[in-house]
Amino acid sequence: MTLLIIAYLGGALTILSPCILPILPFVFARAGQPFVRSTLPMLIGMAATFAVVASLAAVGGSWAIHANEYGRLTALTLLAVFGVSLLSPRVASTITQPVVHFGNRLVKASGKPGAAPTALSSLILGIATGLLWAPCAGPILGLVLTGAALQGANLETTLLLSAYAAGAATSLAVALLIGGKVFAGMKQSLGVSERVRQILGAAVLAGVAAIALGADTGLLARLSYASTTSFEQAVLDRFNAKRDLPAPTEVASNGAMTAAAGNLAFQANLPIEGIAPSLDGAVEWLNSPPLSAEQLRGKVVLVDFWTYSCINCIRTTPFVRAWAEKYKDQGLVVIGVHAPEFAFEKKIDNVRKAVADAKISYPVAIDNDYKIWRAFENNYWPAHYLIDAKGQIRYHHFGEGNYRQTEQAIQDLIHETGSAKVAASTVTPNAKGAGASPDLKDIRSGETYIGYEQATNFASPEGLHEDANRTYSVGDLSLNEWGLSGAWTIGREQATLEQTDGGIAYRFSARDLHLVLGPDASGKPVRFQVTIDGKAPGVDHGADTDADGNGTVTSTRLYQLVRQAGDVEAHNFQIRFLDPGVEAYAFTFG
């Protein structure tokens, strides 16, 4: 019940989000109409359609994404006709008669003099709006969709998405109630309603244009002045507080968490968060035979959820590795739980190589089926859970940062076991390359996926074509936009270069630029060359390139391509591949 309330509140907060702007004209076109016959059916249609489409998108395959695209095109056409009808029923009548007949039925709910609104027409408009609505994915919606993707279709997913949509519909209804009074006053002051109706028609067409151009998921999603993230995070933190859990910190955040009290003789000042779940379910263990909760009783256990191409995990690993080495003789057991994000991370040989490259010697459980992930009810990479000698979870932290607090908690729990030889100092690993801490103050670019399932800000003029070999080009890019050049096939998770001499461009602003790359199924290495603003990177080259920008893709992993040595500024990045077959997954920054 509590999660349903949180989902509802998250939906209600979308009224403050910039991503709500393109659909507001469709909603405010109902202003001044009867609530039961006009407003309510539209909001019901919008909420129900969004819940269904979001469920399919989270758990379905490419068929669901294609179906949704066709639905969006139909909805855009329908709402364009609706907008034209609002502007001028005479102009609307010149459109093909079958469409006009349907559009005129919709006009009956739009305020045409002498026309009575119908519940059916409002419901149809609500369904069309639900097909187009793409809310900015804040912490609450992200939590719901992550759970849906990992756990599959179930009643809980549907209820949570429905609660989120109901919250949005409620806030829109309140806004419409207020807006209706404003429009009524405008009509009285103007003496006629024709002008107001035409303004609404223009606004509807502007909303259609904004969605068709991708502004709802591009520019508006990046506007921070109206972001609801802080509000949503506060709601989640309050929920965690009620469960007696420390509030999670954001990924790549160095914010402080309440520190554990130190120097307690035998009792750490850490809450009991619950009994640690089972570690059963791993498809394979590396560096160790399978470990059970019973075998670990009497030990302090650090469970580290990670995946090897995640930049946040890469930057956390040096600390986890240092803790495992420093405290292994004092009762600490570190267990890495590798839960894959991309399909290539499910290949055990890839994980085995990544473990060796990262010099990880502690046990690693391969959680390809997410059984351990679900048992811990985890939703983050990386995530750390500390378990005491009695098998109880006493501390957790999500994301990067808070290393001192986490190590203090390790020391306190070791003290509880009766050890009096725990050093008070903390580790300071000398991480290099992609493993070095991020430059948080200068990051203006965020993680960007290349596969069509989660792709954003794609700016090649040819548009994104799913699962098809197409030739792309790159024009002028705004900050955080990217494009492809050459012949590529864009799949669900990655884009694959089909011919020699293709490339990827990105306008970014951050100290470090990373790109997850890999060869195709043949495993043949792929040579590449990086440029910054059209020139060789020189001293700004990354760990996986030289000063001339040259490098080679030999395995599927994260490659550091740029590390700015001086002041951080916005630049045009381009990588050109000299061989075909490369697979590109995601950009990350630091």
RAPEMO-V319262 format. One record per run of one state. SS is the DSSP state (a for helix, b for strand, c for the rest). FROM is the first residue (numbers start at 1). TO is the last residue. Records with the same first field share a line. If there is no record, write none. Layout:
# RAPEMO-V319262
SS->FROM-TO + FROM-TO
This chain:
# RAPEMO-V319262
c->1-1 + 17-17 + 29-34 + 60-61 + 88-88 + 93-96 + 108-118 + 133-138 + 152-154 + 191-193 + 213-218 + 223-228 + 243-273 + 276-283 + 287-292 + 297-299 + 307-310 + 331-331 + 339-342 + 347-347 + 358-362 + 367-370 + 376-382 + 388-391 + 399-402 + 417-432 + 436-439 + 443-447 + 450-454 + 456-457 + 459-465 + 467-468 + 473-481 + 491-494 + 498-501 + 509-511 + 519-525 + 533-534 + 537-537 + 542-549 + 554-556 + 564-570 + 578-582 + 590-590
a->2-16 + 18-28 + 35-59 + 62-87 + 89-92 + 97-107 + 119-132 + 139-151 + 155-190 + 194-212 + 219-222 + 229-242 + 293-296 + 311-330 + 343-346 + 348-357 + 371-375 + 403-416 + 433-435 + 440-442 + 538-540
b->274-275 + 284-286 + 300-306 + 332-338 + 363-366 + 383-387 + 392-398 + 448-449 + 455-455 + 458-458 + 466-466 + 469-472 + 482-490 + 495-497 + 502-508 + 512-518 + 526-532 + 535-536 + 541-541 + 550-553 + 557-563 + 571-577 + 583-589
